[in-house]
């Protein structure tokens, strides 16, 4: 399904031009097999104006969605670095891509010896430096600006363009991760919030305060010497900074906190200003499976837009952590990514998470790009001229310009406001022109404007008639597309592309109607274009159509009608409606009767209705497993478990609570909440061999009520949703074994498992009209519940008899 479209090269001269970090110079790297990875990347590109041509999707195996998996250096080169490098070369972007931004669902660590971070091995472009230089932090980044000691020399803050021009082929590759959703991670919504805060902070000239916390501990001492000089430099820039020995308490307007501590509580320090950064220099801030020490995600959850931590034991070696001068670079207008990489001497074990393009102290010039044609809306023929109107702030030099055609940089002198070209050198169809204005100062602040236009020198034109732009669709449903081709000859092929990838091709004789396969676009804001290719091999593109692919919607409404029979039976008919008009699947669930597996532990009670663990179970070391006894589990298509639980000291005890399925003599599959990692974990145990297959971070309070929904898919995988939200897909089927409950060191829990269809209990069910027929006396023990599923939301409604109905 996924094939690269061959597009003939634009014949205008392309060259490396002026550099500074901006949206057009960031490549966004996506795990195509993760809906969350695609959605976050789409949202970020939309927020930041990153060209679609800069988004690179990778087809990674399911194993790599588990952020706790350590990818080997060879795997990194084979699966990530080389494919992205080659694709950037194929798209002719290599000359101006200065940094990468990884979306979620990538491994964070590399199994080198000693371990490197994903960002570390990206920085070295896949090379593993000498082991001792990693271990001792002596490997020196060419981007580090100093100082190495309190009174040591330091170079001025700069943009990445200066390093690129100086280092040329020896330029490393800085990168950041847009979010982290694994163990002890953020939800996708929290990741989106971080990026939205970052975008809102741009050019805001924040008035918040930066706090540098000194201390006597080994972590604090590692960089106490850095603070005084940075505080003085920030004061010269009218940025408030405080040097103290305790963190603030319920303060307002916090722009940043640097400290050295194993445990932090960012939420108690006060309110963070958009654009804030937090850091606590400790060993395991990015070793997420380790329960001790606070994680970098605690800063992001509290309101910062970036934080950093190491993925392996770094010891108190200051070179492996951000220097306090990060805030000095930041206050001079550098982006977050530029500030971090100028402030870290040895970044090989460091993970940096957040918005790489956030720049609160930037002073970008203004820019407007306009066509000089009499009719700006008409297709272009022959010569064309565009003019960039640029204005800079007071006392600033005139800005220089860079032009990009279809995302590729053009040969332009930089001091001319107009740009002319012969459109006959381009293919007919839709193109984009972006003008980037750079303020001429040490840190080169920038802004851009972009216009789209159509070329029509050969009489060819392509348009998408349906769907209309801004149309909304849901994931999991195919999207019909109607294409109109205007040309003297018929095209040899018509296709729909998104992110430079073909996602649908027209069948023979149906070049005007195509169907986009379900799930081909991924969730979030996306754009599609139609492309017609003619005998002369020239592709003609349509203007883009922007779509919104949504996960969430209004849950279906569900009702149950009852018809009592004289034969002692009752017939139940469900009916459902959906406000969004989505297609619904309707079915029945019945209670799975639970029984103890093995000896019964104190404080555990079981019944046909619910399974309850009381406080007496909290200290036992043996996991509690309650297995259902369904008569036909091989017919099972769906499992729903309702859990109510209390977790005391969430990060301390080895508490686990969730469900097992396909439980046989050989083993079982499982999905449970793991308190040590503050995450939901899915995997399989077979013949004593435990294989963990998925990890998803989840912030749980002291008490939670939640619903796990497992549904069988046609490809023999199991989709897992938590409270209606897609959690992950497990590459194992629901299987012929029994379902059950798993609990370990849980102070208190109550659960009920429902299985569907009702035939797993050998109850009569009519598939034709979803009628359920059961004996009246079994209503209470079976607890029949209807469900309606629209592909994203699941509504479950138990049947409650009317008074007198069961008499």
VOPA-67841 format. One line per 2 residues: number of its first residue (from 0); their letters; for each residue x negated, y, z negated of C-alpha. Coordinates in steps of 0.001 Angstrom, whole numbers. Each point is the difference from the previous one (the first is absolute). Layout:
NUM) A) X/Y/Z ~ ...
//
This chain:
0) XX) 0/0/0 ~ -2774/2419/-930
2) XX) -2238/900/2918 ~ -2014/3126/690
4) XX) 1282/2051/2911 ~ -2625/724/2620
6) XX) 6/3744/571 ~ -2253/1540/2621
8) XX) -2476/2483/-1451 ~ 780/3694/170
10) XX) -2467/1462/2470 ~ -565/3252/-1878
12) XX) -3434/78/-1669 ~ 54/-1311/-3567
14) XX) -2770/821/-2442 ~ -842/274/-3669
16) XX) 803/3554/-967 ~ 201/1914/-3285
18) XX) 599/-2108/-3102 ~ 1759/534/-3308
20) XX) 2278/-2356/-1858 ~ 3560/330/1229
22) XX) 2944/-2226/909 ~ -1325/-666/3501
24) XX) -3297/-1293/-1458 ~ 1469/-2620/-2341
26) XX) 800/-3546/1122 ~ 2762/-1651/-2006
28) XX) -584/-3752/-395 ~ 3110/-2169/-434
30) XX) 670/-3629/-891 ~ 2628/-822/2626
32) XX) 1219/-3007/-1999 ~ 1038/2180/-2957
34) XX) 3177/2072/217 ~ -1291/2201/-2834
36) XX) -3288/617/1801 ~ 1810/1083/3150
38) XX) 2526/2160/-1826 ~ -2571/1905/-2046
40) XX) -2159/585/3085 ~ 2991/1293/1988
42) XX) 1011/2342/-2822 ~ -3544/1321/-416
44) XX) -505/595/3716 ~ 3298/1891/87
46) XX) -943/2083/-3061 ~ -3417/917/1367
48) XX) 510/224/3747 ~ -2395/-2863/693
50) XX) 304/-946/3689 ~ 1608/-3375/626
52) XX) -3037/-972/2066 ~ -2066/158/-3240
54) XX) 2024/-2757/-1719 ~ -1637/-3408/356
56) XX) 1966/-3119/-948 ~ -1886/-3173/-942
58) XX) 1422/-3512/115 ~ -1344/-1217/-3348
60) XX) 761/-3452/-1458 ~ 2470/-94/-2902
62) XX) -2855/-668/-2416 ~ -1222/3574/389
64) XX) 3223/1509/-1259 ~ -1100/-1245/-3411
66) XX) -2114/2933/-1147 ~ -1762/-2252/-2518
68) XX) -1505/-2066/2791 ~ -3635/911/617
70) XX) -745/210/3690 ~ -3447/-1147/1093
72) XX) -2342/2321/1935 ~ 365/-2229/3076
74) XX) 3789/48/-287 ~ -43/3784/-384
76) XX) -1992/393/3184 ~ 2076/-2559/1912
78) XX) 3482/982/-1170 ~ -265/3709/-785
80) XX) -3076/1965/1045 ~ -696/-1405/3461
82) XX) 3653/-4/1165 ~ 528/3599/-1161
84) XX) -3294/1180/1497 ~ 792/-1706/3303
86) XX) 3549/1374/113 ~ -1197/3536/-713
88) XX) -2475/-397/2842 ~ 2693/-1327/2329
90) XX) 2210/2964/-858 ~ -2926/2427/506
92) XX) 195/1349/-3539 ~ -3407/-1028/-1335
94) XX) -1556/3411/634 ~ 2199/1840/-2496
96) XX) 1227/-2504/-2606 ~ -1918/899/-3173
98) XX) 1831/-1982/-2679 ~ 2373/-2911/-558
100) XX) 3081/-151/-2220 ~ 1103/-3503/-989
102) XX) 3681/-557/-681 ~ 1083/-2485/-2688
104) XX) -374/-3793/31 ~ -3710/-260/651
106) XX) -2527/-1705/-2290 ~ -1794/2537/-2167
108) XX) -3208/-1981/-609 ~ -2621/-1795/2094
110) XX) -1593/-3276/-1107 ~ -3564/1175/538
112) XX) -2578/-482/-2767 ~ 439/2279/-1814
114) XX) 3546/850/1048 ~ 690/3041/2150
116) XX) 3284/1812/363 ~ 1965/55/3252
118) XX) -905/3690/259 ~ -3646/-749/-757
120) XX) -446/-2465/2852 ~ 1972/2310/2294
122) XX) -2416/2796/-928 ~ -2971/-2144/1095
124) XX) 1872/-1091/3144 ~ 12/-3667/-985
126) XX) -3601/-238/-1192 ~ -860/-1314/-3483
128) XX) -2941/1902/-1535 ~ -2699/-1629/-2111
130) XX) 1574/-1529/-3125 ~ -2005/1905/-2623
132) XX) 825/3350/1620 ~ 3691/-804/-454
134) XX) -372/-1427/-3494 ~ -2136/2889/-1324
136) XX) 1754/2713/1989 ~ -3208/1109/1715
138) XX) 1408/-172/3534 ~ 283/3672/944
140) XX) 2849/1367/2102 ~ -1140/2548/2598
142) XX) 3193/1964/-750 ~ -800/596/-3698
144) XX) -684/3715/-650 ~ -1516/-275/-3473
146) XX) -1133/805/-2562 ~ -1714/-3074/-1446
148) XX) -532/1720/-3353 ~ 1364/2980/-1862
150) XX) -2520/2484/1419 ~ -688/-1860/3240
152) XX) 407/1382/3511 ~ 3393/-178/1682
154) XX) 1033/578/3604 ~ 2979/2114/983
156) XX) 3412/-1542/606 ~ 605/-873/3635
158) XX) 2511/-1524/2393 ~ -574/-3422/1515
160) XX) -896/1664/3310 ~ -3361/1148/-1382
162) XX) -904/-3530/-1065 ~ 1102/-1436/3338
164) XX) -2092/2444/1989 ~ -3000/-594/-2261
166) XX) 150/-3784/-415 ~ 1406/-923/3422
168) XX) -160/-3831/321 ~ -988/-332/-3681
170) XX) 3224/1612/-1179 ~ 1765/-2248/-2543
172) XX) 3768/-504/111 ~ 1913/1511/-2964
174) XX) 3423/-1456/-787 ~ 2743/3/-2606
176) XX) 3008/-2144/-804 ~ 3386/1724/250
178) XX) 1525/-2102/-2769 ~ -333/-3165/-2014
180) XX) 2961/-2318/-671 ~ -1673/-3123/-1362
182) XX) -397/-1046/-3635 ~ 272/3016/-2324
184) XX) 766/2058/3063 ~ 2660/2428/1105
186) XX) 3301/-638/1681 ~ 241/1092/3608
188) XX) 2200/2916/-1070 ~ -2699/1122/-2441
190) XX) -2623/-187/2764 ~ 2203/2166/2216
192) XX) 422/2509/-2832 ~ -3783/334/-378
194) XX) -375/798/3701 ~ 2904/2437/-44
196) XX) -1564/1842/-2944 ~ -3264/154/1915
198) XX) 1623/1511/3078 ~ 1926/2518/-2142
200) XX) -3252/1162/-1636 ~ -1705/1105/3223
202) XX) -1167/3630/30 ~ 1928/638/-3233
204) XX) -2951/1690/-1801 ~ 1025/-1721/-3251
206) XX) -404/1811/-3304 ~ -277/-3140/-2125
208) XX) -2801/-871/-2400 ~ -2704/-2633/409
210) XX) -1075/-1784/-3197 ~ -3441/-1549/-520
212) XX) -37/-2193/-3113 ~ -3322/-594/-1749
214) XX) -557/-2855/-2457 ~ -2477/-2194/-1853
216) XX) 898/-3316/1628 ~ -2116/-1586/2695
218) XX) 2579/809/2686 ~ 213/3675/-945
220) XX) -3758/390/-318 ~ -436/-1272/3550
222) XX) 1120/3370/1332 ~ 153/2478/-2903
224) XX) -3041/1665/1598 ~ 1982/806/3148
226) XX) 2746/2146/-1476 ~ -1493/3365/-1052
228) XX) -1406/842/3418 ~ 3265/-889/1740
230) XX) 2066/2040/-2475 ~ -2176/3032/753
232) XX) 299/-522/3762 ~ 3792/-329/-216
234) XX) 178/3223/-2048 ~ -1794/1810/2838
236) XX) 2842/-1157/2262 ~ 2697/1105/-2486
238) XX) 985/-3596/-710 ~ 834/-662/-3654
240) XX) -2099/-2765/-1592 ~ -291/-1047/-3640
242) XX) -2774/-1983/-1662 ~ 1373/-1845/-3049
244) XX) -499/-3150/-2053 ~ 3631/-1194/68
246) XX) 2439/-251/2893 ~ 2932/2432/102
248) XX) 3294/-901/-1639 ~ 3269/912/1704
250) XX) -1730/2747/1944 ~ 1475/1613/3079
252) XX) -1656/691/3317 ~ -2736/-2648/-137
254) XX) -2021/110/3225 ~ -2440/-2709/-982
256) XX) -1523/-2048/-2805 ~ -3455/-1607/-93
258) XX) -932/-2130/-2981 ~ -1688/-3241/-1029
260) XX) 2292/-2454/-1803 ~ 1093/-3622/273
262) XX) 3646/804/-737 ~ 1900/3092/1069
264) XX) 3615/1156/-137 ~ 348/2586/2769
266) XX) 3732/317/-535 ~ -588/1400/-3506
268) XX) -2461/2688/1099 ~ 2608/2221/1580
270) XX) 1285/1045/3432 ~ -2271/-292/3007
272) XX) 26/2669/2680 ~ 419/-1298/3595
274) XX) -3486/-744/1283 ~ -1400/-1102/-3379
276) XX) -2694/-2674/-377 ~ -605/-2257/-3025
278) XX) -2926/-2279/-847 ~ -1196/-1820/-3128
280) XX) -3292/-1709/995 ~ 489/-3534/-1253
282) XX) -1047/-3419/1238 ~ 3295/-1524/1068
284) XX) 2112/2901/1285 ~ 305/-1783/3385
286) XX) -428/-3590/-1222 ~ 3750/-376/-122
288) XX) 260/-3631/-1105 ~ -1982/789/-3168
290) XX) 2439/1010/-2775 ~ -2454/2013/-2079
292) XX) -606/3695/694 ~ 2323/2428/1713
294) XX) 324/-58/3769 ~ -328/2832/2464
296) XX) 3684/-483/833 ~ 948/1407/-3418
298) XX) -1196/3424/1212 ~ 1953/-248/3239
300) XX) 3160/-1040/-1811 ~ -374/3017/-2305
302) XX) -130/2480/2891 ~ -3520/278/1422
304) XX) -524/-349/3745 ~ -3273/-1928/-205
306) XX) -2070/-2077/-2383 ~ -2938/-2378/228
308) XX) -1404/-3080/-1732 ~ -2491/-2800/513
310) XX) 906/-3547/1071 ~ -2731/-1754/-1990
312) XX) -2046/572/-3148 ~ -1997/3147/879
314) XX) -1479/584/-3478 ~ -339/3632/-1062
316) XX) -1934/992/3106 ~ 1174/3480/945
318) XX) -1017/-348/3647 ~ 2836/-2485/592
320) XX) 2664/2470/-1152 ~ 1164/3399/1259
322) XX) -2192/2874/-1198 ~ 1920/2833/-1685
324) XX) -1021/2170/2920 ~ 2891/-1627/1879
326) XX) 2143/2889/-1280 ~ -2500/2581/1255
328) XX) 189/-1446/3539 ~ 3776/-251/-323
330) XX) 381/3629/-1110 ~ -2024/1165/3016
332) XX) 2621/-1401/2339 ~ -1213/-3545/644
334) XX) 2577/-2719/384 ~ 208/-2643/-2714
336) XX) -1956/-2468/2123 ~ -2725/2530/792
338) XX) -254/1019/-3656 ~ -312/-3579/-1248
340) XX) -2662/-1117/2452 ~ -2143/3072/-631
342) XX) 248/-746/-3732 ~ -897/-3727/-77
344) XX) -3637/-1005/332 ~ 612/-3766/337
346) XX) 3622/-681/1098 ~ -470/-3703/785
348) XX) 2165/-1344/-2865 ~ 2514/2835/-183
350) XX) 3684/-17/985 ~ 1626/3391/609
352) XX) 3784/31/276 ~ 2252/2878/994
354) XX) 405/2665/2674 ~ -3294/488/1889
356) XX) 1179/3181/1750 ~ 1258/1937/-3023
358) XX) -1682/3444/-92 ~ 1579/2366/-2564
360) XX) -2657/2722/353 ~ -83/75/3789
362) XX) 552/3298/1802 ~ 903/-1220/3484
364) XX) 397/2410/2890 ~ 3380/379/1648
366) XX) 527/-1361/3492 ~ 2747/-148/2638
368) XX) -387/-1831/3322 ~ 2135/1174/2930
370) XX) 273/-730/3719 ~ -721/2859/2396
372) XX) 2453/-1388/2590 ~ 3101/1977/931
374) XX) 2188/-2936/-1045 ~ -1529/-1790/-2984
376) XX) 2570/-2818/180 ~ -528/-902/3645
378) XX) -2289/-2901/998 ~ -3513/1142/912
380) XX) -1370/-175/3511 ~ -3495/1065/1040
382) XX) -1947/2429/-2207 ~ 1137/578/-3587
384) XX) -1174/2404/-2712 ~ 648/22/-3756
386) XX) -912/2726/-2465 ~ -766/-413/-3703
388) XX) 778/3092/-2071 ~ -2163/-131/-3118
390) XX) -133/2274/-2999 ~ -2336/-285/-2988
392) XX) 70/1465/-3485 ~ -1573/3257/-1075
394) XX) -3798/212/329 ~ -169/-3281/1930
396) XX) -1798/-450/3266 ~ 1898/-898/3147
398) XX) 1062/-3631/95 ~ -1350/-2512/2498
400) XX) 2235/-2404/1908 ~ 102/-3666/919
402) XX) 2512/-1387/2492 ~ 1189/-3614/71
404) XX) 1931/-1490/2899 ~ 2028/-3104/-915
406) XX) -2027/-243/-3225 ~ -3427/145/1700
408) XX) -2369/2944/-427 ~ -758/2136/3059
410) XX) -3031/1906/1203 ~ 831/3582/-976
412) XX) -2363/2843/-959 ~ 1771/642/-3302
414) XX) 75/3776/273 ~ 2616/219/2740
416) XX) 3648/215/-1008 ~ 1336/-1295/3306
418) XX) -298/-3455/1487 ~ 669/-752/3669
420) XX) 64/-3301/1825 ~ 1100/-1540/3263
422) XX) 2974/-2234/-832 ~ -585/-1994/3213
424) XX) -2843/-1704/-1876 ~ 2587/-1442/-2408
426) XX) 2611/-2686/436 ~ 3570/1160/371
428) XX) 1999/-176/-3194 ~ -272/1247/-3560
430) XX) -3205/1335/-1574 ~ -956/1913/-3141
432) XX) -2406/2881/-480 ~ -1257/846/-3491
434) XX) -2001/3134/-822 ~ -2020/-60/-3229
436) XX) -1249/3297/-1428 ~ -3046/-45/-2308
438) XX) -871/2765/-2416 ~ -3705/761/493
440) XX) -1383/-437/-3501 ~ -2082/-2606/-1846
442) XX) 3032/-2171/-775 ~ 1902/249/3241
444) XX) 3702/258/-817 ~ 2256/-884/2885
446) XX) 3580/65/1313 ~ 1649/-1303/3159
448) XX) 2965/399/2287 ~ 1185/-2520/2584
450) XX) 2275/103/3028 ~ 1350/-2715/2255
452) XX) 447/381/3740 ~ 896/-2053/3069
454) XX) -2068/-213/3180 ~ 1809/-632/3291
456) XX) -2355/195/2975 ~ 1034/-3337/1541
458) XX) 3741/243/-569 ~ 53/-2537/-2844
460) XX) 1824/364/-3288 ~ 1018/-2365/-2828
462) XX) 2445/680/-2813 ~ 1601/-1933/-2859
464) XX) 3750/627/76 ~ 867/-2166/-2993
466) XX) -539/83/-2908 ~ -35/3720/-633
468) XX) -2852/1568/-1911 ~ 396/-16/-3805
470) XX) 2210/-3110/183 ~ -202/-2268/-3040
472) XX) -255/-3781/67 ~ -655/-2590/-2636
474) XX) -2802/-2497/-107 ~ 895/-3458/1200
476) XX) 2314/1041/2820 ~ -853/239/3727
478) XX) 173/3442/1607 ~ 1505/369/3503
480) XX) -1771/2550/2210 ~ 1267/1473/3262
482) XX) -2700/1384/2323 ~ 440/2159/3104
484) XX) -2767/32/2639 ~ 22/2714/2681
486) XX) -2373/-743/2888 ~ -25/-646/3740
488) XX) -1070/-3611/-605 ~ 922/-2589/-2593
490) XX) -2449/-628/-2849 ~ -1681/-3385/-180
492) XX) 426/-9/-3774 ~ 1793/1925/-2742
494) XX) -974/-303/-3649 ~ 645/1608/-3366
496) XX) -3053/935/-2036 ~ -607/1199/-3546
498) XX) -3420/787/-1464 ~ -1559/-810/3380
500) XX) 1324/-3569/-170 ~ 2550/-1615/2287
502) XX) 2945/-1224/-2045 ~ 2437/-887/2817
504) XX) -175/-577/3735 ~ 2924/69/2406
506) XX) 1213/-3278/1396 ~ 249/-457/3776
508) XX) 2680/2256/1428 ~ 776/1612/-3352
510) XX) -2566/2793/-22 ~ 2472/2492/-1405
512) XX) 1014/-2003/-3085 ~ -2320/-1434/-2606
514) XX) 417/-1420/-3474 ~ -2592/778/-2663
516) XX) -516/-3142/-2101 ~ 1104/205/-3629
518) XX) -2841/1170/-2198 ~ -2231/1028/2900
520) XX) -257/3626/-1113 ~ -339/-308/-3742
522) XX) 1839/2264/-2459 ~ -335/3755/-325
524) XX) -75/2829/2551 ~ -1181/-1389/3355
526) XX) -84/1084/3628 ~ 544/-2009/3166
528) XX) -744/786/3641 ~ 999/-1672/3238
530) XX) -2767/-637/2522 ~ 547/-821/3677
532) XX) -2907/-1397/2004 ~ 0/233/3806
534) XX) -1845/-1783/2818 ~ -2893/2439/-211
536) XX) -485/-1066/-3674 ~ 892/3450/-1282
538) XX) 2033/-36/-3252 ~ 2644/2685/-495
540) XX) 1083/694/-3582 ~ 3276/1360/-1274
542) XX) 265/2667/-2691 ~ -68/-1704/-3414
544) XX) 3173/-861/-1878 ~ -316/269/-3760
546) XX) 1806/-2656/-2023 ~ 484/-668/-3687
548) XX) -286/-3660/-913 ~ 1448/-404/-3462
550) XX) -171/-2616/-2712 ~ 2578/1463/-2303
552) XX) 3683/641/463 ~ 3272/-192/-1895
554) XX) 641/-3469/-1404 ~ 2959/-1913/1470
556) XX) 3350/64/-1809 ~ 1339/-3464/-826
558) XX) 3432/-1296/-1036 ~ 1294/-3477/-782
560) XX) 3575/-1121/678 ~ 1298/-3072/-1860
562) XX) 2690/-2453/1080 ~ 969/-2568/-2673
564) XX) 1093/-3401/1274 ~ 2439/-2578/-1394
566) XX) -2685/-2666/154 ~ -1938/1557/-2891
568) XX) -2378/1711/2387 ~ -621/3670/673
570) XX) -1010/1501/3324 ~ -2232/3089/-60
572) XX) -502/2221/3027 ~ -2619/2806/-50
574) XX) 186/3083/2195 ~ -2605/2726/309
576) XX) -437/3406/1594 ~ -3084/2087/553
578) XX) 41/3790/151 ~ -2944/-53/2401
580) XX) 1676/-2396/2423 ~ -2747/-2612/-364
582) XX) 610/-3614/894 ~ 674/-2025/-3126
584) XX) -577/-3568/-1023 ~ 2441/-1238/-2637
586) XX) -296/-3126/-2091 ~ 386/-1627/-3381
588) XX) -2322/-618/-2913 ~ 674/-2398/-2867
590) XX) -1702/-354/-3362 ~ -2999/-2311/-101
592) XX) 318/-1893/-3318 ~ -3306/234/-1887
594) XX) -1502/-2656/-2233 ~ -3282/-64/-1909
596) XX) -2981/-1620/1686 ~ -2002/-1898/-2615
598) XX) 339/563/-3739 ~ 2219/2782/-1225
600) XX) -1865/2865/-1652 ~ 1319/1807/-3108
602) XX) 2112/3013/735 ~ 1046/-1146/3464
604) XX) 3626/-686/803 ~ 1450/-1292/3234
606) XX) 3509/-304/1305 ~ 1755/-412/3296
608) XX) 543/3750/22 ~ -3279/1643/-960
610) XX) -3472/-718/-1232 ~ -1126/1973/-3042
612) XX) -3359/368/-1697 ~ -17/1596/-3435
614) XX) -2849/1530/-1983 ~ -1211/-3353/-1301
616) XX) -1392/-785/3445 ~ -2375/2989/30
618) XX) -2910/-1753/-1689 ~ 177/-3317/1794
620) XX) -2738/-737/2498 ~ 1925/-2564/2065
622) XX) 1926/1482/2919 ~ 3737/-558/-68
624) XX) 1341/-1495/3210 ~ 3708/-595/478
626) XX) 913/-1950/3131 ~ 3408/-50/1640
628) XX) 1739/-3219/1032 ~ 1673/815/3289
630) XX) 1349/-2979/1899 ~ -1164/1184/3443
632) XX) -2865/2501/-414 ~ -1162/-875/3520
634) XX) 2992/2019/1267 ~ -1049/3111/-1906
636) XX) -239/3230/2015 ~ -103/2606/-2761
638) XX) -955/347/-3665 ~ 922/2913/-2235
640) XX) -1213/277/-3576 ~ 1182/2681/-2428
642) XX) -2530/681/-2749 ~ 171/2130/-3097
644) XX) -3280/137/-1904 ~ -1974/1852/-2630
646) XX) -3778/331/322 ~ -1927/1283/-2992
648) XX) -3437/1422/672 ~ 429/-542/3724
650) XX) -3709/3/852 ~ -1026/-2122/-2983
652) XX) 1747/-3383/-233 ~ -219/-2609/2717
654) XX) 3728/287/603 ~ 1496/-1425/3163
656) XX) 3632/-230/966 ~ 1652/-916/3261
658) XX) 1098/-2998/1986 ~ -1280/-3139/1643
660) XX) 1459/-1698/3047 ~ -597/-3134/2033
662) XX) -886/-1723/-3289 ~ -931/-3650/636
664) XX) -2353/-2547/-1516 ~ -2812/1479/2120
666) XX) 379/3594/-1216 ~ 2006/3116/706
668) XX) -1/3515/1476 ~ 388/2997/-2284
670) XX) 796/3706/-268 ~ -508/1606/-3394
672) XX) -919/3214/-1740 ~ -3524/-152/-1459
674) XX) -358/2460/-2898 ~ -3805/-116/-38
676) XX) -102/1343/3519 ~ 3244/2006/-139
678) XX) 953/-1629/3279 ~ 2301/-2467/1683
680) XX) -1882/-3043/1226 ~ 1047/-2704/2461
682) XX) -1710/-3250/788 ~ 108/-3771/97
684) XX) -1231/-2882/-2165 ~ -501/-3347/1706
686) XX) -1812/-3008/-1464 ~ -1441/2184/-2722
688) XX) -1433/2531/2453 ~ 1296/3550/-585
690) XX) -18/2314/3018 ~ 939/3626/-535
692) XX) 1579/1454/3136 ~ 1301/3483/-834
694) XX) -418/2702/-2649 ~ 2087/3154/-257
696) XX) -485/2642/-2696 ~ 2951/852/-2204
698) XX) 230/2442/-2885 ~ 2229/-1568/-2663
700) XX) 1320/1720/-3079 ~ 606/-1542/-3389
702) XX) 3246/-1564/1156 ~ 1143/-762/3520
704) XX) 2998/-1478/1765 ~ -785/-1169/3482
706) XX) 1167/-2329/2739 ~ -2210/-2204/2143
708) XX) 1482/-998/3339 ~ -1657/-2781/2022
710) XX) 1313/-768/3464 ~ -1091/-2603/2535
712) XX) -1185/1309/3370 ~ 30/-1686/3397
714) XX) -3824/-204/88 ~ 22/-2095/-3222
716) XX) -1209/2867/-2139 ~ 1767/1368/-3068
718) XX) 907/3679/-279 ~ -168/1348/-3553
720) XX) 1856/3150/-1010 ~ 3/1718/-3382
722) XX) 3092/2029/-884 ~ 767/233/3719
724) XX) -3479/1141/1049 ~ -2178/-2230/2152
726) XX) -2835/-1289/-2214 ~ -1865/-2369/2322
728) XX) 423/-3024/2287 ~ -1471/-3282/-1189
730) XX) -1330/-2368/2689 ~ 1820/-2923/-1638
732) XX) 3599/-1224/537 ~ 2646/-173/-2713
734) XX) -516/-3750/407 ~ 1994/-3039/-1113
736) XX) -1029/215/-3682 ~ 1924/1455/-2927
738) XX) -57/3650/-1115 ~ -750/1027/-3558
740) XX) -1159/2578/-2513 ~ -3586/629/-1115
742) XX) -763/1813/-3267 ~ -3237/334/-1947
744) XX) -593/2012/-3187 ~ 3112/2090/539
746) XX) 1443/1401/-3242 ~ 3551/-15/1303
748) XX) 1650/-835/3295 ~ 3307/-1051/1438
750) XX) 538/-1352/3495 ~ 2523/-1473/2386
752) XX) -775/-1652/3330 ~ 2440/-87/2893
754) XX) -457/-2137/3105 ~ 1650/112/3381
756) XX) 1766/-1135/1991 ~ 2500/-1586/-2351
758) XX) -557/-3356/1698 ~ -3157/-475/-2072
760) XX) 2464/-1010/-2751 ~ 2144/-1971/2466
762) XX) 2870/2475/-257 ~ 2268/283/3023
764) XX) -867/3064/2059 ~ 1305/1061/3382
766) XX) -2778/1530/2047 ~ 2496/1356/2517
768) XX) 1704/2483/-2299 ~ -2267/-202/-3100
770) XX) 2874/-1438/-2040 ~ -1042/-1758/-3201
772) XX) 2313/-2673/-1397 ~ -681/-1212/-3561
774) XX) 1921/-1571/-2900 ~ 1458/2556/-2405
776) XX) -1563/-1709/-3023 ~ -3503/508/1433
778) XX) 239/3765/418 ~ -1815/735/-3241
780) XX) -2828/-2502/397 ~ -617/749/3685
782) XX) 396/3777/-303 ~ 484/438/3787
784) XX) -1420/3261/1303 ~ 366/1375/3503
786) XX) -2796/1937/1666 ~ -196/2390/2924
788) XX) -3394/704/1552 ~ -694/2742/2563
790) XX) -3655/-891/422 ~ -1220/2424/-2647
792) XX) 2544/120/-2813 ~ 1654/-2948/-1678
794) XX) 3317/399/-1799 ~ 965/-2860/-2324
796) XX) 3499/-110/-1511 ~ 1212/-2708/-2426
798) XX) 3570/-1164/258 ~ 1948/1018/-3121
800) XX) 3415/-1733/-239 ~ 3074/2149/-477
802) XX) 2058/-650/-3135 ~ 2058/-3124/415
804) XX) -1680/-1083/3206 ~ -1715/-2977/-1571
806) X) 3065/-1197/-1913
//
